[in-house]
Amino acid sequence: MKVLTVIGNRPQFIKAAAVSPLLRERGSELLVHTGQHHDDELSAVFFTELGIPQPEVQLEISGGSNTSQMARMLAALEPVIQAAQPDCVLVYGDTNSTLAGALAAVQLGVRVAHVEAGMRSFDRRMPEEVNRVLTDHLSSLLLCSSAVPVANLEREGVNAVVAVVGDVMVDLAQSVQPRARERADLVVAHGIEPGGYLLATAHRAGNVDDPLRLAALVELLLGAGEPVLLPLHPRTRARLESAGLLERLTSSGQVTVTPPLGYVELTALLVNARAVLTDSGGLQKEAYLAGVPCVTLRPSTEWVETVETGWNTLVDLDLSRARAALAAPPPQQRPDLYGDGHAGSRVVSALLDAFAA
């Protein structure tokens, strides 16, 4: 079986770390990196830390609008897929790289497998929601993290093979998080103490591209009432600088701003945080796996189970709701929602069952 895998951003690098090595033991893989995250802090360092095979193809496509980026990805992926003649194209999650990989494959008559299928925030204003819905309807094999996305797919009448494999990010979290808890040195290096800070991230276009919402985000971080550590995504840094708000954060004494961080260091800061403030889907889930309360800076989430269990609270950019959520005690129970840490092997087995000659 020959698989062409398309990846492009941090969560996809993490997911590929759980699948690609196992896939290469039982078949062959051509790994294509679109370049959607092109900074070393967001890309190369993850390959080094996680032992992901180096991509055989680097497209170096980044920047621009969603539409222009997607168009460039489609044009670049078409000849790569044509030349490789894979049995299937494997895509992860909900990015422009995901949809571009799926659409390019289907147009060439190549079947698609989608890891993390069926996730829904039910907010079509989010580009990620559009990407994941369209990718599911283009795919031949839908690999779900739990029963909730399966039910979403059934409601939509998606015509494909559906399998519950668990969440591949659990595989890596179970390996890295216990060791990261012992890395207090990575916390203290930022001038903070374990358990004495909030870890924050923000990069969604809906939060950082709108000047009014960006200002509200800054006020929320400054008003959280606790020290905040903010690894700053390049997109967010650029928006803060152009709005004249970056200095307000850095000079506040309340928020410590850092460059983007590698997976191991970010995980150490996550597992040692008192709570998380984020608009990232991946970090919501990683916080749940770490047993760290999460306050999500969005009005909706695809990880609805984390909200239902009380470990995640949706506050959008409302400061008073955020402070109330941070003041609430964490739940007593944290069920295993996303599998047992062997999702990667189940993904590979499902691919072999579906696509091996």
C-alpha positions as CSV (number, residue, x, y, z in Angstrom):
1,M,0.0,0.0,0.0
2,K,1.3,3.4,-1.0
3,V,0.0,6.4,0.9
4,L,0.6,10.1,0.2
5,T,0.2,12.1,3.4
6,V,-0.5,15.9,3.3
7,I,0.5,18.0,6.3
8,G,1.0,21.7,6.9
9,N,0.7,22.8,10.5
10,R,1.6,22.1,14.1
11,P,-1.3,19.8,15.0
12,Q,-0.8,17.8,11.9
13,F,2.9,17.3,12.6
14,I,1.9,15.9,16.0
15,K,-0.7,13.6,14.5
16,A,1.7,12.4,11.8
17,A,4.2,11.6,14.6
18,A,1.8,8.9,15.8
19,V,1.0,7.5,12.4
20,S,3.9,7.9,9.9
21,P,6.5,5.7,11.6
22,L,3.9,2.8,12.0
23,L,2.7,3.3,8.5
24,R,6.2,3.0,7.1
25,E,6.6,-0.3,8.9
26,R,3.6,-1.8,7.0
27,G,3.5,0.1,3.8
28,S,5.1,3.1,2.0
29,E,4.5,6.7,2.5
30,L,5.3,9.9,0.6
31,L,5.1,12.8,3.1
32,V,4.2,16.2,1.6
33,H,4.5,19.4,3.7
34,T,2.6,22.2,2.1
35,G,4.5,24.9,4.1
36,Q,1.3,26.3,5.7
37,H,3.4,26.7,8.9
38,H,6.8,27.7,7.5
39,D,8.6,29.3,10.5
40,D,11.2,27.0,12.1
41,E,9.4,27.4,15.5
42,L,6.2,26.1,14.0
43,S,7.6,23.5,11.6
44,A,11.2,22.2,11.5
45,V,11.5,21.9,15.3
46,F,8.5,19.6,15.5
47,F,10.1,17.2,13.0
48,T,13.3,17.2,15.1
49,E,11.6,16.7,18.5
50,L,9.0,14.2,17.5
51,G,11.0,12.0,15.2
52,I,8.7,12.6,12.2
53,P,10.2,11.4,8.9
54,Q,11.5,14.4,6.9
55,P,9.0,15.3,4.2
56,E,9.9,14.0,0.8
57,V,8.2,17.0,-0.8
58,Q,8.2,20.6,0.5
59,L,5.8,22.9,-1.3
60,E,6.6,26.1,0.7
61,I,3.2,27.6,0.3
62,S,2.2,30.1,3.0
63,G,0.6,33.4,3.5
64,G,-2.2,35.1,1.5
65,S,-5.9,34.7,1.9
66,N,-7.5,31.3,2.4
67,T,-8.7,31.4,-1.2
68,S,-5.3,32.2,-2.7
69,Q,-3.5,29.8,-0.4
70,M,-5.9,27.0,-1.3
71,A,-5.5,27.7,-5.1
72,R,-1.7,27.6,-4.9
73,M,-1.8,24.3,-2.9
74,L,-4.2,22.7,-5.4
75,A,-1.9,23.7,-8.3
76,A,1.2,22.4,-6.5
77,L,-0.4,19.1,-5.2
78,E,-1.8,18.0,-8.5
79,P,1.5,17.0,-10.2
80,V,2.8,15.5,-7.0
81,I,-0.2,13.2,-6.6
82,Q,-0.2,12.4,-10.4
83,A,3.5,11.4,-10.2
84,A,3.2,9.4,-7.0
85,Q,0.1,7.3,-8.1
86,P,-0.7,6.5,-4.4
87,D,-3.4,4.1,-3.3
88,C,-4.8,6.9,-1.1
89,V,-4.2,10.4,0.1
90,L,-4.2,10.8,3.9
91,V,-5.2,14.1,5.5
92,Y,-5.5,15.3,9.0
93,G,-7.8,17.8,10.7
94,D,-9.3,20.9,9.3
95,T,-6.7,23.2,7.7
96,N,-6.4,24.6,4.1
97,S,-3.8,21.8,3.6
98,T,-6.4,19.2,4.6
99,L,-9.0,20.4,2.1
100,A,-6.5,21.0,-0.7
101,G,-5.1,17.5,-0.3
102,A,-8.5,16.0,-0.4
103,L,-9.8,18.0,-3.3
104,A,-6.7,17.5,-5.4
105,A,-6.8,13.8,-4.8
106,V,-10.5,13.4,-5.7
107,Q,-10.1,15.4,-8.9
108,L,-7.4,12.9,-9.9
109,G,-9.5,9.8,-9.0
110,V,-7.5,9.0,-5.8
111,R,-9.4,8.0,-2.7
112,V,-9.0,10.0,0.5
113,A,-8.7,9.0,4.2
114,H,-9.5,11.7,6.8
115,V,-8.1,11.4,10.3
116,E,-10.2,13.4,12.9
117,A,-13.3,13.1,10.7
118,G,-16.7,14.2,11.8
119,M,-15.7,17.0,14.2
120,R,-18.1,19.9,14.1
121,S,-18.3,23.2,15.9
122,F,-21.5,24.0,13.9
123,D,-20.1,27.5,13.1
124,R,-19.7,27.9,9.3
125,R,-18.1,31.3,9.9
126,M,-15.0,29.4,10.8
127,P,-12.9,28.4,7.8
128,E,-11.9,25.3,9.7
129,E,-15.5,24.2,9.9
130,V,-15.9,24.5,6.2
131,N,-12.7,22.7,5.5
132,R,-13.6,19.7,7.7
133,V,-17.2,19.4,6.4
134,L,-16.1,19.4,2.8
135,T,-13.2,17.0,3.4
136,D,-15.5,14.5,5.1
137,H,-17.9,14.6,2.1
138,L,-14.9,14.0,-0.3
139,S,-13.4,11.1,1.7
140,S,-13.7,7.4,1.2
141,L,-12.5,6.5,4.7
142,L,-13.5,8.5,7.8
143,L,-11.4,7.9,10.9
144,C,-13.1,9.3,14.0
145,S,-11.8,10.0,17.5
146,S,-15.0,9.0,19.3
147,A,-18.7,8.2,18.9
148,V,-19.7,11.9,18.8
149,P,-18.2,12.6,15.4
150,V,-19.7,9.3,14.1
151,A,-23.1,10.7,15.1
152,N,-22.4,13.9,13.2
153,L,-21.5,12.0,10.1
154,E,-24.7,9.9,10.3
155,R,-26.8,13.1,10.6
156,E,-25.2,14.4,7.4
157,G,-25.7,11.2,5.5
158,V,-22.0,11.0,4.6
159,N,-21.4,8.0,2.3
160,A,-18.1,6.5,3.3
161,V,-16.5,3.9,5.5
162,V,-16.5,5.1,9.1
163,A,-14.3,3.8,11.8
164,V,-13.7,4.8,15.4
165,V,-9.9,4.7,16.0
166,G,-9.5,7.0,18.9
167,D,-7.5,10.2,18.8
168,V,-3.9,10.0,17.5
169,M,-2.9,13.0,19.7
170,V,-3.5,10.8,22.7
171,D,-0.8,8.5,21.6
172,L,1.8,11.3,21.7
173,A,0.4,12.9,24.9
174,Q,0.7,9.7,26.8
175,S,4.3,9.5,25.9
176,V,5.4,13.1,26.3
177,Q,3.2,14.6,29.1
178,P,4.5,12.5,32.0
179,R,8.1,13.5,31.2
180,A,7.1,17.1,30.6
181,R,5.7,17.4,34.1
182,E,9.2,16.9,35.4
183,R,10.6,19.8,33.3
184,A,10.1,22.6,35.9
185,D,13.3,24.1,34.4
186,L,11.4,24.9,31.2
187,V,8.8,26.8,33.3
188,V,11.2,28.6,35.6
189,A,13.3,29.8,32.6
190,H,10.4,32.1,31.8
191,G,10.3,33.7,35.2
192,I,7.2,31.8,36.4
193,E,6.6,29.0,38.8
194,P,4.7,25.7,38.2
195,G,1.0,26.1,38.9
196,G,1.3,29.9,39.2
197,Y,0.4,31.0,35.7
198,L,-2.0,30.8,32.8
199,L,-0.8,29.5,29.5
200,A,-2.4,31.4,26.6
201,T,-2.4,31.1,22.8
202,A,-4.4,33.0,20.2
203,H,-4.2,32.8,16.4
204,R,-7.7,32.4,14.9
205,A,-8.5,34.9,12.2
206,G,-11.8,35.6,13.9
207,N,-9.9,36.8,17.0
208,V,-6.8,38.5,15.6
209,D,-7.8,39.9,12.2
210,D,-10.7,42.0,13.6
211,P,-9.2,45.1,15.3
212,L,-12.1,45.3,17.9
213,R,-11.8,41.6,18.8
214,L,-8.0,41.9,18.9
215,A,-8.4,44.7,21.4
216,A,-10.8,42.7,23.4
217,L,-8.4,39.8,23.5
218,V,-5.6,42.0,24.8
219,E,-8.0,43.4,27.6
220,L,-8.9,39.8,28.5
221,L,-5.3,38.7,28.8
222,L,-4.4,41.8,30.9
223,G,-7.5,41.4,33.1
224,A,-7.3,37.7,33.8
225,G,-6.0,38.5,37.3
226,E,-3.1,36.0,37.1
227,P,0.3,35.9,35.4
228,V,-0.1,34.9,31.7
229,L,2.5,33.2,29.5
230,L,1.8,33.9,25.8
231,P,3.8,32.1,23.1
232,L,3.0,34.4,20.2
233,H,2.0,33.0,16.9
234,P,3.6,35.0,14.0
235,R,0.2,36.0,12.7
236,T,-0.9,37.3,16.0
237,R,2.4,39.2,16.6
238,A,2.0,40.9,13.2
239,R,-1.6,42.0,14.0
240,L,-0.6,43.2,17.5
241,E,2.3,45.2,16.1
242,S,0.2,46.9,13.4
243,A,-2.5,47.8,15.9
244,G,0.0,49.2,18.4
245,L,-1.0,46.7,21.0
246,L,2.1,44.5,21.4
247,E,3.8,47.0,23.7
248,R,0.7,47.2,25.9
249,L,1.1,43.5,26.5
250,T,4.9,43.3,26.9
251,S,5.0,46.4,29.2
252,S,2.2,45.3,31.5
253,G,4.1,43.1,33.9
254,Q,1.1,40.8,33.7
255,V,1.8,39.0,30.4
256,T,5.1,37.3,29.5
257,V,5.4,37.1,25.7
258,T,7.6,34.5,24.1
259,P,8.3,33.4,20.5
260,P,6.5,30.2,19.3
261,L,7.7,27.1,21.2
262,G,8.5,23.6,20.3
263,Y,6.3,20.7,21.3
264,V,8.2,19.5,24.3
265,E,8.6,23.0,25.8
266,L,5.0,23.9,25.1
267,T,3.8,20.7,26.7
268,A,5.9,21.3,29.8
269,L,4.3,24.7,30.1
270,L,0.9,23.2,29.5
271,V,1.0,20.5,32.1
272,N,2.5,22.8,34.7
273,A,-0.1,25.6,34.1
274,R,-2.9,26.4,36.4
275,A,-5.2,26.8,33.4
276,V,-5.2,27.4,29.7
277,L,-6.7,30.3,27.7
278,T,-6.8,29.5,24.0
279,D,-8.6,29.7,20.7
280,S,-6.8,26.6,19.5
281,G,-8.7,23.4,18.9
282,G,-5.7,21.2,19.5
283,L,-4.6,22.9,22.7
284,Q,-8.2,22.5,24.1
285,K,-7.8,18.7,23.7
286,E,-4.2,18.6,25.0
287,A,-5.3,20.5,28.1
288,Y,-8.1,17.9,28.7
289,L,-5.6,15.1,28.3
290,A,-3.3,16.8,30.8
291,G,-6.0,17.5,33.4
292,V,-5.6,21.3,33.1
293,P,-8.8,23.4,33.0
294,C,-9.3,25.2,29.7
295,V,-11.0,28.5,28.9
296,T,-11.7,28.7,25.2
297,L,-11.7,32.1,23.6
298,R,-14.4,31.2,21.1
299,P,-18.2,30.9,21.1
300,S,-18.1,27.3,19.9
301,T,-15.8,24.3,19.8
302,E,-15.5,21.0,17.9
303,W,-14.4,19.3,21.1
304,V,-17.9,19.4,22.7
305,E,-17.1,16.5,25.0
306,T,-14.5,18.6,26.9
307,V,-17.2,21.2,27.6
308,E,-19.8,18.6,28.6
309,T,-17.4,17.1,31.2
310,G,-16.8,20.6,32.6
311,W,-13.1,20.8,31.8
312,N,-13.5,23.4,29.0
313,T,-15.6,26.6,29.2
314,L,-16.5,28.7,26.2
315,V,-16.3,32.4,27.0
316,D,-15.6,34.0,23.6
317,L,-13.7,37.2,24.5
318,D,-15.9,38.1,27.5
319,L,-13.6,39.0,30.4
320,S,-16.1,38.6,33.1
321,R,-17.0,35.1,31.9
322,A,-13.4,34.2,31.6
323,R,-12.6,35.3,35.2
324,A,-15.6,33.3,36.4
325,A,-14.5,30.2,34.5
326,L,-10.9,30.6,35.9
327,A,-12.3,30.8,39.5
328,A,-14.4,27.6,39.2
329,P,-12.9,24.5,40.7
330,P,-12.0,21.7,38.2
331,P,-14.3,18.7,38.0
332,Q,-13.6,15.6,40.1
333,Q,-13.8,13.2,37.1
334,R,-12.0,13.2,33.8
335,P,-13.2,10.3,31.6
336,D,-11.1,8.8,28.8
337,L,-12.9,10.4,26.0
338,Y,-10.5,9.9,23.1
339,G,-9.0,6.4,23.3
340,D,-6.3,4.4,24.9
341,G,-3.2,5.7,23.2
342,H,-3.1,3.2,20.3
343,A,-5.0,5.2,17.7
344,G,-2.0,5.3,15.3
345,S,-1.9,1.6,14.9
346,R,-5.7,1.5,14.3
347,V,-5.3,4.2,11.7
348,V,-2.7,2.1,9.8
349,S,-4.8,-1.1,10.1
350,A,-7.9,0.8,8.8
351,L,-5.9,2.1,5.8
352,L,-4.6,-1.4,5.0
353,D,-8.1,-2.8,5.2
354,A,-9.5,-0.1,2.9
355,F,-6.8,0.5,0.4
356,A,-4.2,-2.4,0.3
357,A,-4.3,-4.2,-3.0
